[in-house]
Amino acid sequence: MTNQHSKNKIGFFSLLTALLVFLSGCTSDNNDAANGRLLLSAKSTFSSPTGKTPTGKNINSDVVVTDFRMNLKEFELEFDMEDPGEDYHMDENETWDDDGYYDFEDEIELAGPFELDLMAGQISFLNVTMPMGNFEELEFKFDAGTDATSDLFGKSVLIQGTIQGTPFIFWHDFEDEVEVDFEDPTFDIAISETPEGIVINFDLSLVFDSTAGVDLTQAMDGNQDGTIEISPMDQDGNNDLAHSIRQAIKAHIDLLDD
């Protein structure tokens, strides 16, 4: 009787273990099926018909840009609460914190900050798994770099080049959050089984357009050292212009489908 009882116990635990393994496999399959991938890139646009020089790109007849870098972090996606998408299903085991954003609190893993060299063409810098569904817009933050060995140390944006042949350097240390979406308001960031690629486009042609953005020919070399310095604390008298460039950069960001 004792041997038979022991055999029954062994059989019961074997069945229970097999059932738990089966259920675990089902749960994993279901979670994997509900996830998609987001591929995020960034680039700059120089649409001047005057083309490029051997060392930079012409913005217009007065301005050539040779260096355009920025430091970004804290990427978030705003969930489309009205149209979550057919593939998105909330269950009791999800880590969604229901604040309308898919971010660190939802256990998305972002390695950051990101130093982007926007003179190097289109840069892919983020590839993450996330739940399938529709998202209205992307939010990210400019932030001053913390790498003491980088030219972006203490800076969130750095642009260099020439203005009418005179070297210039613009930098700023602003820590601003920016929300961007597609030009078509009905078009969402749709995460599905097919990897979704989106591109953040920084349009310098508009940033430094004398009508739509900032006229850099207004910049001065106040201390006559041969370089036009434009920053929140420069000695050339261009502090107000630095603020205008800061606002123009944020105003001329587009989201593109890759």
N, C-alpha and C positions, 0 to 999 in steps of 0.2 A: 504493500500500500504506500509506503514511504517513497519507494523508487518511482512508482507511477505518479505520485503527487509532484515529485521533483521534475519528472519529465514534462508534466503538464505546465509547470511554472516556466521551465526552459522554453517550451513551445510558445507560451503566451508572450514572454519577453522578446523572443525572436520575431514574432508577428508584429509586436508593437514597434520594435526597432525598424523593421522593414516599412511599416506604415509611416513612421516619422520621416524616414529617408525619402519616401515617395512624395509626401506632402511638402517637404523642404524643396525637392526638385521642382514641384509644380509652382511653388511660390516664387522660386528664382526665375523660372521661365516666364511667369506672368509679369514680374517686375522688369525683366529684360525686354519683353514685348512692349511694355508701356514707355520705353525710353527711346530717345533719338539723340542725334549729335548736332551741336552747333559749332561751326567753324567761323571764327571771327578774324577779319583782316583790317588793315588800315592802309591808306595811300593819300597822296597829295595830288592836286590838280593844278596844272600850269597851262592854261588854255590860250596864252598869248600867241598870235600868229607869227610873232618874231622868232619863235623857236627857242633853241638853247645855244649856249656857248660851250667851249671845251671844258669849262670848270663849273658851270651852273646852268640855271634855266632863267630865261627872260620872263619877267612878269609883264612888263610893258617896255616902252622905249627908254624909260628912266631907271628901272629897277631890275637887277639881276640877283637871284637867290642862289647861294652856293651851299647852304647848310640849313636844314630844317629838322629839328628834333623836339620831342616832347616826352613827358613822363605821365603815364596814366595808371589809374588803379580803380578798384572797387566797382567792378562791372555788375550791373543788375538788369534784369528784364522785368518789365511790368506786365503782369498777367492780364489777358483780355477777359475780364469777368463776365462780359456779355456773350462772348463767343469763345469758349474754351477749346473747341475743336472736338471732332468725333472720337479721336484717339485718346483723349485725356479722361482718365477715370480715377477719382479720388477714392482711396480705401483707408481703413482705420490704421494701417501700418505705415502710411506715408509720413515723411518728415516735413511736409509743407506747413509753414507757420501762419498761412492765411493772412498775410499783411499786404497782399497784392503784388509782391515782388519775389522773384526767384533769386536768392542771394546767399550770403554766407550762412544765414540762419536756416536755410533749407539744405545745407550740407553740400552746396556746390563748391568744388575745390578750385580756387583760382590762385595760380602762382603769380605774385605781383610784388612790387609794381613793374610796369613794362616801360622800358626806354625804347622809343620808336624812332628810327632814322627814316624820315619820310622823303628823303632824296634817293632812297634805295629802291624805289618802285613799290609795288604792293607787298605788304608784309603780313604774313599769317602768324598770329601770336597766341591764339586761344582756341583750344579744341576740347570741348567738354560734353559729357553725357548729361542729359536732363530729360524731364518728363515730356512726352509729346503733348502738344497743345498750341494754342495761338497766343502770342505775346504782342502787346501794342507798341512798345517802344523800348529802346535801350538807354540805360542811364549809366554814366561813368563819371569819374572824378579826375580832374587835373591835380597833380600834387608835386611839390618840390622834391627833387631827387635827393636821396640820402647816401649815395655811393660817393665817397670822398675822392675816388680816382676818376670820376666821370666829369665831363664838361657840364653835365646837367646837375651837378651837386648844388643844392640850394635853388634850383630853377625848375619850373614846370614846362617852360617853352624856351627854345633858343633858335633864333633865325639870324643868319649872317649872309652878307652879300655886298653889293655896291649900289649906291644911289647916285646916278649921273657920274659914275666913275669913282666916287669916293667910298671907301670901305665903311660899312655900317654893321653894327651888332645890336640886335634886340633880344632882350631876355625879360622874363617875368617869373614871379614866384607865387602866382595866384593859386588858390586851392578851391576851385569852383566845380560844382556838379553840373552836368549837362545832360539833357534829355534829347534824344534824336529818334526820328522815325522816318518811314518812307514818305515821299512827297505825296503819294496817293493815300488819302486817309483811310481808304477801305482795305488797304493791303497790310496784312499782319506779318510778323515774323512767325512762320509756321514750322514748328518742330515736328518732324514725322520720322518714319523709318528711313527715309532718304536723308542723308546729312544735309543740313541747311547752311549755306555759306552767305554771310553778309559782310559788307565792307563799309567802314567808316571813312568817308572822303572829306578831306580838309582842302577847301578850294582857295588857294593863295591868290589866284587871279582876281577873285572878288574881294578878299581881305585887303589887298593893296590896289584896288580900283578906286580912282579918285572920286567917283560918283557913288558907288555902292559900298565902298569901304573906307580905307584910309589913304590919303595922299602923302606918300613918303617924301615927296620933294619939300614938304614943310619942315622936315627934320633938320636940326642945326648941329654944327660942330662948335658948340659954344666955347670950349676951352682951346680950340684951334690945335688939337694934337694930331689931326689927320684922320681920325676915325669918328664917325657919327655914332654916338652911344644913345640907345633908347631903352630905358628901363624905369622901374619905380623910383630909383634913387641915383640916376645918372647926373653928371656934372655939366652936361651939355644943354640943359634946359628943355628936355624932351619928355618929362614925366607925364604930362597930360596926353601926349601922343602915345605913350606906352599903354595908358589906360584905354585909349581908343582902339589900339591894335588888339588888346585883350578882349574887348567886347566884339570886335569884328571876327576874330578867330572863332568865338563861340557861335556867332550868328551865321557863319558860312560853313556849317558841317552838315553833310548829307549822309543818309543811309542808303546803300545800294545793294541790290540782289546780285550775288556772285554767281 
